[in-house]
Amino acid sequence: MIYNQLANHKLFSKSVNFDLKRIKLALKKLNHPEKKLNNVINFLGSSGKYSTLHSVKCFIEANKQTATTYISPSLKDIKERFWMGHRYLTHQEIKHSIKIIEKLKVKLTIFEVFTIIFIMNASKTNTDYNLIEAGALFAKDSTNVFLFPLAQVVVNINKQHLNFLDKDKKTLDEVVYQKVGFLSNFTKYIFVGKQQPNVLRKIKKCLKRNKSNIIYPNSWKLIKKANEYFYTDKKNKIKLSTKTIHSKGLLENLGHAIKIALDLKISKKIIEKTIPKISFEGRFQYLSRGKIKNKLYKNEKIMIDGAHAEADAKNLANYLKTIKLPKYGIWAMMKNKEPNQFIKHFKGIFKKLITIPIENEQSSMSSKELYQIALKNKFNAEKADNFNVALKKVSSKEKKLLVCFGSLYSCGNILNKN
């Protein structure tokens, strides 16, 4: 409801428009609340911002400290974007913040409005850290307004955000430059997560003149012994005791967060105790209870994953290959993604693929468009008008795994239904 109000507002734009002038003007009119935030940690990159940020938050809170968090997108409720150390902002607080922003008479994008809502309210809290997830890029992203962040965390960078670049600059080099080339020179740490070798070379080139303390991914390892994973560095070996984090990609994000937590002087003991409690909503998430789960037969399992980039597809496909059950996919996707490249990674994995639109989302691809792409790639496919119809098409007494994937927005709708 709040998002729809903003989308229909004369002053605010739903379109993506990278420019720091607007938000800097708004913050100036608000007397620079961004300067009041303690220990800002920026999280930027293509895949893994949320899972890395959330893990760091869990370690901080287990250390009896507090942190605000700003994430994008929210899954079930807009409130999830704004964690204020002990609670989420209420709808009433969000609406009140919007009224204050309206009075500034500055034309902003909706994402800029969200960023200002977070900064305004976080500036009134007295938390130990402020963890902030960037949008698509970083150079002129509205979260790049902090002059002296404590740390800047670079997660996996891939081709996911090519669509936000100019036609003549749609290259991986430009993606890396836009995300990493504008990091602060005045930050205590720059933590770089696991990357493809060619991407890591590009990152190092961009950071060649950066004067901050840069911690590259060779400072720690994720190792596997038997069926167990361990985080290791020169001083520590930590078992990743988890029943909820299933893929190597997510485990690498957890490992990255462990490195950050250790450098924030959080003890190994606290980290080890916290790992089993960490889970990522909408990421490789099995629905073990709820209305949807209750509709299924006992032999059926259902999982949701917001994978929507090609790198995410590889990660999900590699995990699904380890599952011996027959697998059925329910696929939804936004228009600004690359569905043809994405779905190719699931060849031979799904017994059947059902395509659906994302409910209440104008920028969703239609089930017909996705169906045609699925047929083109030789999938056994059907289309459905919505998730409930898709579920009826695949649910049966056959022992199987149902996989709902392709969009975090779709995952949010499913979680709300559940």
C-alpha positions as CSV (number, residue, x, y, z in Angstrom):
1,M,0.0,0.0,0.0
2,I,2.8,2.5,1.0
3,Y,4.8,1.6,-2.2
4,N,1.7,2.2,-4.4
5,Q,1.2,5.6,-2.8
6,L,4.8,6.5,-3.6
7,A,4.5,5.1,-7.1
8,N,1.5,7.4,-7.8
9,H,3.0,10.4,-6.1
10,K,3.6,13.5,-8.3
11,L,6.9,14.3,-6.6
12,F,8.4,10.8,-6.6
13,S,9.5,8.6,-9.5
14,K,9.4,4.8,-9.8
15,S,12.1,4.8,-12.4
16,V,15.7,4.2,-11.7
17,N,17.8,7.4,-12.1
18,F,21.3,7.4,-10.7
19,D,22.3,10.9,-9.5
20,L,23.4,11.9,-6.0
21,K,22.4,15.6,-6.4
22,R,18.8,15.0,-5.5
23,I,19.4,13.0,-2.3
24,K,22.3,15.3,-1.2
25,L,19.9,18.3,-1.5
26,A,17.3,16.5,0.5
27,L,19.7,15.6,3.2
28,K,21.1,19.1,3.3
29,K,17.5,20.4,3.9
30,L,17.2,17.9,6.7
31,N,20.4,19.2,8.3
32,H,22.5,16.2,7.3
33,P,21.2,13.3,9.4
34,E,23.6,11.0,7.5
35,K,26.4,12.5,9.5
36,K,24.9,11.3,12.8
37,L,25.1,7.6,11.9
38,N,27.8,5.6,13.8
39,N,30.0,3.0,12.2
40,V,28.4,2.8,8.8
41,I,29.1,-0.5,6.9
42,N,28.1,-0.4,3.2
43,F,27.3,-3.7,1.4
44,L,27.5,-3.5,-2.4
45,G,27.9,-5.9,-5.4
46,S,25.6,-8.1,-7.4
47,S,24.8,-11.3,-5.5
48,G,24.9,-11.9,-1.8
49,K,24.4,-8.4,-0.2
50,Y,21.5,-9.4,2.0
51,S,22.9,-12.8,3.2
52,T,26.2,-11.2,4.0
53,L,24.6,-8.2,5.8
54,H,22.1,-10.4,7.7
55,S,24.9,-12.7,8.9
56,V,27.0,-9.7,10.1
57,K,23.9,-8.4,11.9
58,C,23.4,-11.7,13.6
59,F,27.0,-11.8,14.9
60,I,26.8,-8.2,16.1
61,E,23.6,-8.8,18.0
62,A,25.0,-12.1,19.5
63,N,27.9,-9.9,20.7
64,K,25.3,-7.9,22.7
65,Q,25.6,-4.9,20.4
66,T,23.0,-3.3,18.2
67,A,22.8,-2.5,14.5
68,T,20.3,-0.8,12.2
69,T,19.8,-2.4,8.8
70,Y,18.6,-1.0,5.5
71,I,17.8,-3.7,2.9
72,S,16.3,-3.9,-0.6
73,P,13.9,-5.4,-1.5
74,S,11.6,-6.3,1.4
75,L,9.8,-9.7,1.0
76,K,6.6,-9.8,3.0
77,D,6.2,-6.2,4.3
78,I,7.9,-2.8,3.5
79,K,8.8,-2.6,7.2
80,E,11.5,-5.2,6.6
81,R,13.6,-2.6,4.9
82,F,14.1,-0.6,8.1
83,W,15.4,-2.3,11.2
84,M,16.2,0.1,14.0
85,G,18.3,-1.9,16.3
86,H,15.5,-3.5,18.3
87,R,12.5,-3.4,16.0
88,Y,11.2,-2.5,12.6
89,L,9.8,0.9,11.8
90,T,6.0,0.9,12.0
91,H,3.8,1.7,9.0
92,Q,2.8,4.9,10.8
93,E,6.4,5.9,11.3
94,I,7.2,5.3,7.6
95,K,4.1,7.4,6.5
96,H,5.2,10.2,8.9
97,S,8.7,10.2,7.4
98,I,7.2,10.4,3.9
99,K,5.2,13.5,4.9
100,I,8.4,15.2,6.2
101,I,10.2,14.3,2.9
102,E,7.2,15.7,0.8
103,K,7.7,19.1,2.5
104,L,11.3,19.3,1.1
105,K,9.8,19.7,-2.4
106,V,12.7,17.7,-3.9
107,K,12.0,15.3,-6.8
108,L,13.3,11.9,-5.8
109,T,13.1,8.3,-6.9
110,I,11.3,5.9,-4.7
111,F,14.5,4.2,-3.7
112,E,15.9,7.6,-2.7
113,V,12.8,8.1,-0.5
114,F,13.4,4.8,1.2
115,T,17.1,5.6,1.8
116,I,16.1,9.0,3.4
117,I,13.5,7.3,5.5
118,F,16.1,4.9,6.8
119,I,18.7,7.7,7.4
120,M,16.2,10.0,9.2
121,N,15.1,7.3,11.6
122,A,18.5,5.6,12.1
123,S,20.0,9.0,13.0
124,K,17.7,9.1,16.0
125,T,18.9,5.7,17.3
126,N,22.0,5.1,19.3
127,T,23.2,1.8,17.8
128,D,26.7,0.5,17.5
129,Y,26.5,-0.1,13.8
130,N,24.5,0.9,10.7
131,L,24.4,-1.8,8.0
132,I,23.3,-0.5,4.6
133,E,22.6,-2.4,1.4
134,A,23.2,-0.6,-1.8
135,G,20.9,-0.7,-4.8
136,A,21.9,-1.8,-8.3
137,L,25.2,0.0,-8.6
138,F,27.1,2.2,-6.2
139,A,28.8,5.2,-7.9
140,K,25.7,7.3,-7.8
141,D,23.5,5.0,-5.7
142,S,21.6,6.8,-2.9
143,T,23.4,4.8,-0.3
144,N,26.8,6.3,-1.3
145,V,26.4,9.4,0.8
146,F,28.6,8.6,3.8
147,L,32.0,10.3,3.8
148,F,33.7,8.1,6.4
149,P,32.1,4.7,6.6
150,L,33.7,2.2,9.0
151,A,33.8,-0.5,6.3
152,Q,32.6,-1.2,2.7
153,V,31.8,-4.8,1.9
154,V,32.0,-5.9,-1.8
155,V,30.1,-9.2,-2.4
156,N,30.1,-11.3,-5.5
157,I,30.1,-9.1,-8.7
158,N,28.6,-10.5,-11.9
159,K,26.7,-9.2,-15.0
160,Q,23.4,-8.9,-13.1
161,H,23.1,-5.1,-13.4
162,L,24.2,-4.6,-17.0
163,N,20.7,-3.3,-17.8
164,F,21.3,-0.2,-15.7
165,L,24.3,0.9,-17.8
166,D,24.3,3.0,-21.0
167,K,24.2,1.1,-24.3
168,D,27.9,1.7,-25.0
169,K,29.0,0.7,-21.5
170,K,27.2,-2.6,-21.0
171,T,30.4,-4.5,-20.0
172,L,31.5,-6.4,-16.9
173,D,34.4,-3.9,-16.6
174,E,31.9,-1.1,-16.3
175,V,29.9,-3.0,-13.7
176,V,33.0,-3.5,-11.6
177,Y,34.0,0.2,-12.0
178,Q,30.6,1.5,-11.1
179,K,30.5,-0.7,-7.9
180,V,34.1,-0.6,-6.7
181,G,35.7,2.4,-8.4
182,F,33.9,4.9,-6.1
183,L,34.6,3.3,-2.7
184,S,35.8,5.7,-0.1
185,N,39.5,6.2,0.5
186,F,38.7,7.0,4.1
187,T,37.3,3.7,5.4
188,K,38.9,1.5,7.9
189,Y,38.2,-1.7,5.9
190,I,37.3,-2.8,2.4
191,F,36.2,-6.4,2.5
192,V,36.1,-8.1,-0.9
193,G,34.2,-11.4,-1.1
194,K,34.8,-14.5,-3.2
195,Q,34.9,-13.6,-6.9
196,Q,35.5,-15.2,-10.3
197,P,39.3,-14.8,-11.0
198,N,38.7,-12.4,-13.9
199,V,36.4,-10.3,-11.7
200,L,38.9,-10.2,-8.9
201,R,41.6,-8.9,-11.3
202,K,39.3,-6.1,-12.4
203,I,38.4,-5.2,-8.7
204,K,42.1,-5.1,-7.8
205,K,42.8,-2.8,-10.8
206,C,40.0,-0.4,-9.6
207,L,41.3,-0.4,-6.0
208,K,44.9,0.0,-7.0
209,R,45.0,3.6,-5.7
210,N,42.6,3.2,-2.8
211,K,44.3,4.0,0.5
212,S,42.0,2.0,2.7
213,N,42.9,-1.3,4.3
214,I,41.7,-3.8,1.7
215,I,41.0,-7.4,2.8
216,Y,40.9,-9.7,-0.3
217,P,39.2,-13.1,-0.4
218,N,42.5,-15.0,-0.2
219,S,42.7,-14.1,3.5
220,W,40.3,-16.9,4.3
221,K,39.0,-20.2,2.8
222,L,35.9,-22.3,2.7
223,I,36.9,-25.9,2.9
224,K,34.9,-29.1,2.8
225,K,35.7,-32.2,4.8
226,A,33.3,-35.2,4.3
227,N,30.0,-33.4,4.1
228,E,30.9,-30.5,6.4
229,Y,32.1,-27.0,5.6
230,F,34.7,-25.0,7.6
231,Y,35.8,-21.4,7.6
232,T,39.6,-21.2,7.9
233,D,42.2,-18.4,8.1
234,K,45.7,-18.2,9.6
235,K,44.3,-18.1,13.1
236,N,40.9,-19.7,13.1
237,K,39.0,-22.8,12.0
238,I,35.2,-22.5,12.4
239,K,32.7,-25.3,11.6
240,L,29.7,-24.0,9.6
241,S,27.1,-25.9,11.7
242,T,23.9,-25.1,9.8
243,K,20.8,-26.9,8.7
244,T,19.3,-24.0,6.9
245,I,22.1,-22.7,4.6
246,H,22.3,-25.2,1.7
247,S,24.4,-23.8,-1.2
248,K,28.1,-23.2,-1.6
249,G,27.4,-19.6,-2.7
250,L,25.4,-18.8,0.5
251,L,28.1,-20.6,2.6
252,E,30.7,-18.4,1.0
253,N,28.7,-15.3,2.0
254,L,28.5,-16.7,5.6
255,G,32.3,-17.2,5.5
256,H,32.7,-13.6,4.3
257,A,30.6,-12.4,7.2
258,I,32.7,-14.4,9.6
259,K,35.8,-12.7,8.4
260,I,34.1,-9.3,8.9
261,A,32.9,-10.3,12.4
262,L,36.3,-11.4,13.5
263,D,37.8,-8.1,12.3
264,L,35.1,-6.3,14.3
265,K,36.6,-8.1,17.3
266,I,33.6,-10.5,17.8
267,S,34.9,-13.7,19.4
268,K,35.2,-17.1,17.6
269,K,33.1,-18.6,20.4
270,I,30.2,-16.2,19.8
271,I,30.4,-16.7,16.1
272,E,30.3,-20.5,16.5
273,K,27.2,-20.3,18.7
274,T,25.4,-18.0,16.3
275,I,25.9,-19.9,13.0
276,P,23.2,-22.5,13.7
277,K,20.7,-19.8,14.3
278,I,21.2,-17.9,11.0
279,S,18.8,-18.4,8.1
280,F,18.0,-16.4,5.0
281,E,14.3,-15.8,4.2
282,G,13.6,-16.3,0.5
283,R,17.0,-17.8,-0.2
284,F,17.0,-21.7,-0.5
285,Q,14.2,-21.7,2.1
286,Y,12.2,-24.8,2.7
287,L,8.6,-24.2,3.8
288,S,8.2,-26.7,6.7
289,R,4.9,-25.3,7.9
290,G,2.1,-22.9,6.9
291,K,-1.0,-22.8,4.6
292,I,0.8,-23.8,1.4
293,K,2.7,-26.6,3.1
294,N,-0.6,-27.9,4.5
295,K,-2.1,-28.1,1.0
296,L,0.6,-30.5,-0.2
297,Y,0.8,-34.2,0.1
298,K,3.1,-35.7,2.8
299,N,5.6,-36.9,0.2
300,E,6.1,-33.3,-1.3
301,K,8.7,-30.8,-0.2
302,I,8.6,-27.2,-1.3
303,M,11.4,-24.6,-1.3
304,I,11.6,-21.0,-2.5
305,D,14.6,-19.1,-3.8
306,G,14.8,-15.5,-5.1
307,A,17.6,-16.4,-7.6
308,H,17.2,-14.1,-10.6
309,A,20.7,-13.6,-12.0
310,E,22.8,-16.0,-14.0
311,A,25.3,-16.4,-11.2
312,D,22.4,-17.2,-8.8
313,A,21.0,-19.7,-11.3
314,K,24.4,-21.6,-11.4
315,N,24.4,-21.7,-7.6
316,L,20.8,-23.0,-7.4
317,A,21.2,-25.5,-10.2
318,N,24.4,-27.0,-8.6
319,Y,22.5,-27.4,-5.3
320,L,19.4,-29.0,-7.0
321,K,21.7,-31.5,-8.8
322,T,22.5,-32.9,-5.3
323,I,18.8,-33.6,-4.6
324,K,17.8,-37.1,-5.7
325,L,14.0,-36.4,-5.6
326,P,12.1,-35.6,-8.9
327,K,12.0,-31.8,-9.1
328,Y,9.3,-29.5,-10.5
329,G,9.9,-25.8,-11.0
330,I,7.5,-22.8,-10.6
331,W,9.2,-20.0,-12.4
332,A,8.5,-16.2,-12.3
333,M,10.7,-13.3,-13.3
334,M,10.9,-9.5,-13.7
335,K,11.2,-7.9,-17.1
336,N,14.6,-6.3,-16.5
337,K,16.4,-9.7,-16.1
338,E,17.8,-12.1,-18.6
339,P,15.4,-15.1,-18.6
340,N,16.9,-16.9,-21.5
341,Q,20.4,-17.0,-20.1
342,F,19.0,-17.7,-16.6
343,I,16.9,-20.8,-17.4
344,K,19.5,-22.5,-19.5
345,H,21.3,-23.5,-16.3
346,F,18.4,-25.7,-15.2
347,K,18.4,-28.0,-18.3
348,G,17.9,-31.7,-17.2
349,I,17.0,-30.7,-13.6
350,F,13.2,-30.2,-13.7
351,K,10.7,-32.9,-14.7
352,K,8.3,-30.1,-15.5
353,L,8.4,-26.3,-15.4
354,I,5.3,-24.1,-14.7
355,T,5.6,-20.4,-15.6
356,I,3.6,-17.8,-13.7
357,P,3.5,-14.0,-13.5
358,I,4.4,-12.2,-10.3
359,E,1.2,-11.1,-8.7
360,N,0.6,-7.3,-8.3
361,E,3.8,-6.5,-10.1
362,Q,3.5,-4.5,-13.4
363,S,7.2,-5.1,-14.3
364,S,6.7,-8.9,-14.2
365,M,7.1,-11.0,-17.3
366,S,3.9,-12.8,-18.3
367,S,3.5,-16.5,-17.9
368,K,3.2,-16.8,-21.7
369,E,6.5,-15.0,-22.3
370,L,8.3,-17.3,-19.9
371,Y,6.5,-20.3,-21.3
372,Q,7.8,-19.5,-24.8
373,I,11.4,-19.1,-23.5
374,A,11.0,-22.5,-21.6
375,L,9.8,-24.2,-24.8
376,K,12.7,-22.6,-26.8
377,N,15.1,-24.2,-24.4
378,K,13.4,-27.6,-24.7
379,F,11.8,-27.7,-21.2
380,N,8.7,-29.8,-20.5
381,A,6.6,-26.7,-19.7
382,E,3.1,-25.4,-18.9
383,K,1.9,-21.9,-18.1
384,A,-0.4,-20.9,-15.2
385,D,-2.3,-17.7,-14.4
386,N,-1.0,-17.6,-10.8
387,F,0.8,-19.5,-8.1
388,N,-2.2,-21.3,-6.8
389,V,-3.1,-22.7,-10.3
390,A,0.6,-23.7,-10.8
391,L,0.6,-25.6,-7.5
392,K,-2.5,-27.6,-8.5
393,K,-0.8,-28.5,-11.8
394,V,2.2,-30.1,-10.1
395,S,1.0,-31.3,-6.7
396,S,0.4,-35.1,-6.4
397,K,1.2,-38.1,-4.3
398,E,4.5,-38.5,-6.1
399,K,7.5,-37.9,-3.8
400,K,9.0,-34.7,-5.1
401,L,10.6,-31.3,-4.5
402,L,8.7,-28.2,-5.7
403,V,11.1,-25.3,-6.4
404,C,9.6,-21.7,-6.7
405,F,12.3,-19.5,-8.1
406,G,13.3,-16.5,-10.4
407,S,12.2,-13.5,-8.3
408,L,12.4,-12.3,-4.7
409,Y,9.1,-10.5,-5.3
410,S,7.5,-13.8,-6.2
411,C,9.0,-15.4,-3.0
412,G,7.5,-12.6,-0.9
413,N,4.1,-13.3,-2.4
414,I,4.4,-17.0,-1.6
415,L,5.6,-16.3,1.9
416,N,2.6,-14.0,2.5
417,K,0.2,-16.8,1.1
418,N,1.9,-19.3,3.5
